Amino acid sequence: MFYVVGGGKEMPKLFNVMLGNKLKAVRDKLGMTLEEVAQKMGFNSYQTLSSIEEGRRMVKAVELAKLSKIYFRDMKYFLNEEIEQDQDQPVLWRAYSGDAKVKQREGTFIKFCEHYSDLEFKLAIDSKPKINFLTWQVGDFNYDSIAGLANNLRNELQLGARPACSLAKVLEEKCNIKILFLDLENYGSAASTVGKFGAAILINSSEPSWRRNYDLAHELFHIITWNTFPYDTIHSFAEEKPLVEKWADAFASYLLLPGEEISREFNKNVEDNKISLLDLIGIAREFEVSLDALLWSLVNLRFFSRQIVRKILNDPEVKTLDFSGQKKETTPYLSRRYFNLALKAYKKTLISKGRLCEYLNINRADLGKILKEYGYSVGEEIYETKFALA
């Protein structure tokens, strides 16, 4: 902490320097430029922000509140002199680029998790994941045991014959796993984390649906094995994919492609001991997985040899056919469950309209429009009507 004997003019100056240093450190960590943040702040010049970071200009309270939102930090982090280290919530990325910009996506992800958890707390809803974390040892893992794990979990969650169709909804509403869809561009395809707010998965909304389904199942493996594999052994920049990542891929395939169902659909399309490419793509679309995932599943089921699958996948025309005609679906980044919780907390006066807009990441002016898109109206009291039970 800073101590100034006798107080005087030095104390505000020291505080401004301390605050400025923290603001600059967080901005650098997020990979944001002075110009970028100044524009978000509405400053006429980046020099204004530079003066704040250097401690030459006092930051106004309203400015600090806005900077806190831009930097995904609570104001108390910048105002408390005793908080010197910025310890991040560990986030495990799939296809992590290593770009500093990814920290901005992490910030949005973690803030969403905190808001979600706060809504659950206010509404007296348990935020703990309702799914078993494995207590296996590393030596317990092999492809056979992972196949058994996926099969058991699919049955336990009652995902049905087409697991990809219901996985996201079941994970969020039944398992209490928070799911957020963001446009991650090229910074990563998916991520997962487990913290005091519970368990959460981040999915790249710009990917096609079959890719999102696979990444969701892949990250589920990391959630249930969170206490088994050290973070550093997975989050590696090594060229060769770590074994645990290969196991996560295998788990995703086993979970989304039930052997019995795949065999049934495959055999229905076989004629004269042959099957067409069109039929293979049709099966992949029905199960909402990639042709690649389907073909390797068929190898495991001994319908195809590895050589044939490699030949199919290496054909340039095949790559253009797989899902080329499928319309890209738009996925709201906020789930309906999260939206409903936020609106319910607002209707119960547990949060203000301003906090509702913050949690929905919208401006007040857009609130009515967004509510109508979800089938609600913020001004009507009809939602408070109660009915007596028989």
N, C-alpha and C positions, 0 to 999 in steps of 0.2 A: 504494500500500500504506500501511498504518498503522504508524507507528513510535512507540513509547512509551519515552522515556528512563528507564532505571532500572527498567522493568517496573512492578511494583506493582499496585494495584487498578484502575488506569485501563485496562489492556490488556483484561481480560475485558469491561469495559463498552463499550469501543470496538468490540470484536468483535461483541458482542450487537447494537449499533446497526447495524453494517454488515450483519449477517445479517438483522436485522429489516427493514431497508430493501429488501434483495433479495427477501425473502419477500413483502412488500407489493407491490412492483413487479410481480412475476410474477402475483400474485393479481389485481391490477387489469387486467393485460394479458389475462388469461383471462376477465375479466368475472364473476368470482366474488365473492360477498359474504362478509363476515366470518361471518355466521350460517351460510351454506352450507358453508363450509370447517370451521367449528367443529363442525357436525353430523357431517361426514364423519370428523373427528378423534375424535369421542366426548367433546368437552369439554362441561362442564355449562353454560358460558356463553361467548358470543363474546368476552367481556372477556379471557379467557385468551389467545386468539389476538391480540387487540389489544395486550396487554401484551408479547407476544413481538415483534410487528412494531415496537413503539416502543422495543424494547431494554431494557425494564424487567424482563423475565423471561427467564431463560436457557432455551433450548429443549433438551429432552432428546434424546439420540441417537436413540431409538426414535421420538420425535415428528418429528424432522427426516427420518428415513427414510420415514415415512408421508406427510409433506408433499411430499417429493420425488416420490412416486408420484402424488399428487393433482395436482401441478403439472407432471407429465411432464418432470421435470428430473433429472439425476444429482445425487447429493449433493455431488459435487466442485464443481458450479457455485456452490452456496451457501457452501461452505467455503473456496474459493480466492479470496483477496482480489484477485488479479490479473485475474480474469474479471469485468470491469465491464460489458461490453456483452453483451446477450442477442440474438445474431443468429439469426433464425429461418431454417429451411430453407424456401425459396420453395415455396408450394403454389398451384397455379393452380385456381381454383374455377369451376364452371359454375353460373350463376344464384346468384352470391354475394350474400348479404343484407347484408353489412357489419356484422352484429351481432357484438359482442365475444364472445358465447358460441361463435361458430364456432371460436375459438382452442382451445377444449376439444376439439372434434372433430379439429382439426389435430394437437393434442398426442397424442391417441390414435392417429391415423393414422401420425404420424412414429415414435412409440414402437414400433408394430407393425412398421414397416419396419426399425427398428434390431434388434428381436428376431429378425426373419426373417433378416436379414443375418448376425447372430451365429450362428444355427443353421447357416446355409450354411457359414460360416467353420469352425465346429467340426467339421462333417461333410465338410470339404474339397470343397465344392460351389461352383463359380464363380457369383457373384451378379451378374455383368455381364449386362445385357439382351442377349438373342440375337436382336436385330432391328436393322436398319440405320436409323441416324439420317440424315435427309435432309441433303444438302449444297447444296440448291437455294438460289438467291437469291430474294428476295421477288418479283422480276419474273417468275420462272418459274411462279408460281402463277396458274391460271385454272381455270374449271370443267372444261374439257376435260382439262387435265393432272392435275387431282385425280381425275377419273373413271378415267384411265389408271392412276394411282397405286393407287387402291382395287382395281381389277381385278387388277393385277399382284400386290399384296399378298395378296389373297384366294386367288389361285392358288398363290403361294409358300407360304402357310400351310396350304394344302389344307383350306380351310374347307368345301368342298363346296357343294351346291346350296342348302342352308339354313344360311348362315353364322352366324346368331344362335344356333343350337342348340349350337354347339361353340366359339364365340369365347372365352368366359371360360376354358374349360379349356385351349385351345390357347395363349392368351396367357400363362397362368401356367406350364404345364408344358413348353411348347416354346420360348416366347420369354423365359422367366424374368422376366416382369413380375408384380410382387406385386399382389394384388387383395384389398381389404378391403371388406366390406359392413357399414355402420353405419346406424342410424336417425338421419338428419340432420334430421328434422322439417322445419322451413321455413328452415333455415339455408343450404341449398344442395342441389343435386341430384347433384353429382359433383365430383371433384377429381383432379388428377394432379400428380406431382412426379418429378424426377430428381435424385438425390443420390449421396453416396458409397456408399449402400446399394443403389444400382441405380435402377430405374424402378418406379413404383407408381401404382395407380389406386384411388381411393376412390369407392364407389357407394352411393347411398341405398337401403338395404334396404326402406324403406317404400313405394317405388315399385313399380308392377306390372312384371312381367317384361319386357314389350315396351319399357317406358321405360328399364329398367336396361340392356337390350341396346343401345339407341340411345346412351345416355350412355357406355357402355363403348367403343363404336366412336368416338364423338366425342372422348373423352379419349385414345384411341390416336393420333388425329391430332396432338394436342398433344405426346404423348410423342415421336413420330418427327420432329416439327418443333421440338423443344425448343431446339435451338441456332440456329434460324432467326429466330424472332420474339421481340423483346424482351418481357420479362415485363410491363412497364408498358403496352405497347400492347394487351395482351389483357385484363389485369386492370383493366378500366375500369368506372366507374360511370355512364358516359354512357348516355343514354336509347336512343340508336340502337346496335344491335348492331354491334361491330367487324367489319370484313370478314373477318378471320381466323376469327372465330366462325362466320360464314356458310360459310366454306370447310370448317370442321370438321363442320358439319351436312351439307354436301353429301358430304363424304367418308364419313360414317356411312351415309348413304342409299345411295351407290354400293356400299359394302362389303357391306351387309346385304341389298341387293335387286339381285341379278344380273339384268341386263336380259333375257337370254335365258330364264332360268327364270321370271321374272315374266310375260313375254310368253306363254310356254307355258301357264302356269296361267290367265292371263287369258282367252286364246282358248278354252280348254277350257270355260269357263263362259259364253261369249257365245252368245246365241240371238236370231236376227232382228236382229242388229246392236245388241243391248242386253244389259246385265248387271245383275243385281239387287244391291241393297244387301247382302242376306244373303250373296251370293257374294263380294262385295268384302271384307266383314268376315272371311269364311272364309279368303280368301287371306292377309289380314293376319295372322290367327292362325297360319296354317301357317308363315309366315315369321317369326313372333314379332316383329312390328313393329306400330306403330300404324296405324290407318286413315289418319291424316293423312300419315304417311310414305309409305304405299303409294300414295295418290292423287297426291301430287306426283311420285312416281316414274313413275306412269302418264302424267302430263303430259309429262315428259321423253321418254317413249317414244312420245309423240304419240297415245295412245289417248283422252285427254281434253283438253279445253281448260281454261285457267285459270279461265274464267268458270264452267264446270260444277263444277269442284272447289270453288271458293269457295262456290257455291250449296249443295253437299252439306255442307260443313263448317260453314256458318252455320245449318244446320237444327238447332234445339234438340233435336229427337227423335233425330237422328243421334248427337249427343254422348252421349246416355244409352244408346244401343245399343252403341256401340263398346266392346267388352270388358266390358260391364256384367255379363254372366253368367259371366265367367271367374273361376275361383277364384284368390284371391291366394296365391301361393307363398311359403313362408318360406325364406329363404336364410341358412344359418349364416354368421356374420360372419367366422369363421376357415375358410379353405379346407382341404380334406382334405390337400393337399400340405403346408401349414404344420403341420397337426396331426401328420402322419406324421413330419415332420422333428423336431418337438419330442419326440415319443415315442421316436424312434430315438436322438436325442442323450441322452435320459434312460437308455435301456436300455444305451447304451455308456458310462454314467457320465460323460458329458461335461458334464452339468448335473445339479444336485441335484433332489430332488423339489420342494423349495420353489421353485426357479427354473422348473421345469416348470409348476407352478401359476401362477406369475407370468406366464409366457409365454402360457399358455392363459387368463389373466385369470379364474381361479376360486379358490375356497377349497380348502384341503386336504381338507376333509370331503366336497367334491363331486367329487373326482378320480375315484373309482371309478365314480360314476354317469355322468360325462361319457365316460370311456373305454368303458364298455359301450355308450353311444349310438353311438360310432364303431366298435364291434365289437372292442374290445380289453379286456384285463384287466391291471392294473398289477402284480399279484403273481405271475403265471405266468411260468415260465422257459422255456416251450415255444418262445417266439419266438427263443431263442438256439440252438435246434437247427440244426445244419448238415448238409448232404447232399453227398456226393461226386458229382462229375460223371461221366458215362459216358465 
